[in-house]
């Protein structure tokens, strides 16, 4: 975007062009608001931006985001996004060694429950382990089905969330995932260490923690991984995450949203009616006014 076309003031300025910021910008643009999105990197999309990393192949890989679980279909429908996800046949494969030291592999399937059951039976030597593992999955589903429908609503208090749990299973799920360290419920329902490690993966990715961390950081991480869609399934984006960014940008353009890459925000000065956003572009300071400033960046990334 040519900075000569910048307006002096906007209804909203968004700092950061990750998919959350682009979703907000698209909704605001659809509502007829004037919007400017500022991105410090050279490409738009934040963690969902894709790059061509192999010079000889037309293959685009996402920087960080990979599979999709927490993107509600309602947003796709509301904005008219041309974005689709597909189910993975195999949910996970975990290598391990049996008691004799032979290499084995645990396969959990999204489409064939018998294959998953047989794989856990081979790992543990009994059907009991499968049935206990299913009880853990049932607890995950119980809390996911209560939490997921609230994701696009104002954040509920802890007490309000707890009041949603009424059945015996829901109350146990609350106790297991909210009140007690995650390691306890894993050890209660999962018999094999390799399978325990697989389950704990959802509580560990991106978090420096352990199963019995009293801070319950692992529980928070775990819940983000298992509530998506009400069942926790992670799906594959058709065309990669690039397809989501491209579709969001197309909706933004139709709504008149302006975007500017290579623009590092250096200061936000709050005012009674308008706020002043200062950013650097090509070594020069620029300044715009905004009625609202939305920050789609971590505190460490915002000066």
N, C-alpha and C positions, 0 to 999 in steps of 0.2 A: 504494500500500500504506500502510495506517495504521501509523505507526511504533510504536504501542503493541503491535503484534503481533510486533515484533522479538524474536527469541530472544537470550539472553545470549551464546550460543556456537553456532558452526556447524562442520560438518566442513570446509566450504570457503567462502571469500568470494572472489568474482571482481570485480576492479576493471575496469570497462568492459564495455559490453553490445554490442560489435561481434559480428559473426557467429561469429568464433572463440571469443569468450567464451561466447556462447549455446550453441554446440556443446558446449563443455566442461561447461557447466551442465546441459545436457540429458542428457548421458551420466552425469554424477554423480547427477542426480535419478533416472534410470532404475535406477541401482545402489543406490538407497535412502539416499543421503547427504543430509544437511541442507545446503542451499546458499542463499547470499544473493548477488545480483548488484547492484552499485552503479554507477550511471551519472550522470555530472556534468551531462549535457544533459537537456532536458525530455522527450525522446523516446528510446526504446530502439532499438538497432540500429547505433549507431556510424556508420561510413561507408556501411553498407547501409540506413540509415534513409531512408524516403521522406517527402516533404512535398508537400502540395497547394499548388502555386505559382500556379495560375490560378483565381481565385475563381469564375468562371462555368463551369468544366469539372471533371469528376471525373477529373482526370489527376494522377497521383502520380509525382514524379521523384526518383530516388536522389540523395543528396548527392554522392557520389564514385563508388561502384562502379556499373558499368554492365553489362558482359557477363561471362559466367561461364566460367572455364577451369579453375581450380585447386580446385574443390569436388568431392571424390571421390564417386562414386555410392555407395560403401560406406557413407558417413555418411548419405546419404538413406535407404538400405535399413535400416541399423541402427536409426535413430531413427524410421523410419516417417514421414518428412516428406512432406507433400503439396506437393512442389516439382518443377517440370519445366522443362527447357530445350529450345529448338528450334534447329535449324540455320539459319543465315543463307544465303540463296541467294548473295549477293555477299559475298566476304570483305573486299574493299577496292576503293575507286575513288580513283585518283590523277591529278589534272589536271597536264598538262605542255604545253609547246609544242614542235612539231617544228622541224627545221632551218630551215624557212621562216618560223617564228614563228606558225604556225597553232595554235590551241588544240586539244588532244587530251586523251584520257582513258585511263588504263590500268585495265582491269577484271580483277580476279582473282576467279574464281568458286569457290565451294565444291562446286558440283554439275556444272559443265560444264568439263572440262579443256580441250576444244578452244577454248572462248571465251577462256580465259586464254592459251593458246598463241598464238592469233591476235592477241590484244591486245599481247602482248610482241613478236610478229613485227612488228606495225605500228610499235611504238615503236623497235625496234632495226634493223629491216630484214633480219633473218636468223632462221633456226631455231636456229642455234648458241646464241644468247642464251637461248632457252627451255631447251635441254638443259643448259646450264651452271647455270641457275637451279634446275633440278630436282635437280642434284647437291647444291646447297646445301640444298635441302629434305630430301634424303635424309640428309644429315649431321645436320640438326636432328632428324629422326625417329629416327635411330640413337641419339642421346644421350637423347632424350625417353623412348624405350621402356625404357631402363635406369634412368633417374632416377625417372620417375613412379611405378612400383610401390613405391618406397621411402618415399613421402611420408607414409605413416601408420605408419612404423616408426621406431625410434630412429635419430637422425641418424648416418649413417656418416661415417667419417673420409675425408679426401682419398685416402689410399692404398686404402681399401676401395672407394671409388667407381672409382678408376682400374683396380683389379683386375677390375671388371665388364666392361671394354672388351677384347674379344678379337679380333674381326674387324678386317680392314684398315680398313673404313669406320668402325668404332667408335673405333679408335685415332686416325684422322684427325679425327674429331669431337671427341675429347678434346683433342687438340692445338689445334684451331681455336677451341674455345669455352671451354676452361679454361686453357690455357697461354699463348696468344697474344692480343693485342688483337683484338677483334671486327672492326675495320676491315680487317684483313688478309684474312680469309676472305671478307668481302663483296667486296673488290676482286678477289680471285682468281676468284670465280664469277659476279659480277654486272657487266654491261657498261655499263649506262646509268645516269647520275647520278640520275635521278628514281627509278629502281627501287632503286638503292643507298640513297637517302634513305628510301624506304618500308621496306626491310628494317631499316635502322638505327633506325627508329621504336621497334621493340621493345626496343632497347637504350638508349633516350633518355627515354621517358615516365617522369616522376617523378625523373629523375636528372640532375644538372648534370655532364655529361661529354661526351666526344667519341669517335669511332670508334677512335682510336689512344691513348686514355688508358692509360698504363702501369699504373695502379692496377687495371685490369680491372673497374671499377665497371660499365661498359657491358655487359660479358659477363654479370655477375650479373643485371642487369636483363633482359637478353635472354633468359636461360634461364628466368626466371619466366614470360615471355610465350610461350614455345614448347614447354614440356614438358607442359602440361595434357592429361590424358586419354591421354598417350602420343603425341599427334599435334599438340598445340598449338592445336587449334580453339577459338575463342571463340564461345560460344552465347548465345542470347537467353533470359533468364528469363521464363517465361510469367507475366504479372501483375506483372513488374518485380521488383526486389530486395525490395520490400515483402512479396512472397509468401513469400520465404525467411525474413525476420524473423518474420512472423506465424506461420508453421509452426513455427519453432524455439520461439517463445514458447508456443505451444499445447502442445508436448511438455514444455517446462519446467513449465508449470502442472500438467500431469498427473503430473509427477514431484515435485510439492511445492516446486519452486524458488521462492524469493521474489525479487522484483525491486523496485528502488527508483530512480526517476529523480530529477533535481535533487539529487543527492547527491555532492558533491565530496569525494573522499578527500584528507585533508590529512596523514595520517601512518600509517605501518605500523611498529609496534614489535615486533621479533622477540623471542620468548621460547623457553625450552627445550622446552616442550610445546605451548603455545598462543601465538598471535600476537595483538596488539591492533591493530585497524583503527579509526582515527578518521576521521569524515567530517562534513561540514556539510550540514544540511538545513534550509531556511527560516531561515537565520541562527543555527541552534543546533548545537552540537557533539554528536555521537552517537558511541557506542563499542560495538563488538562484538568478541568473541573468535573465533578461527578456528584449527583444526588446520592448515589449509593456506590460503595466500593465492595466488591466481592473478592475475597482472597482464596484462590485455588492453589495454594502453595504451602509447604511446611514452614514453620516459624524460622528454621535455620536458613531457609532460602530467601527470606524476605528481609531486606536491610531495614 
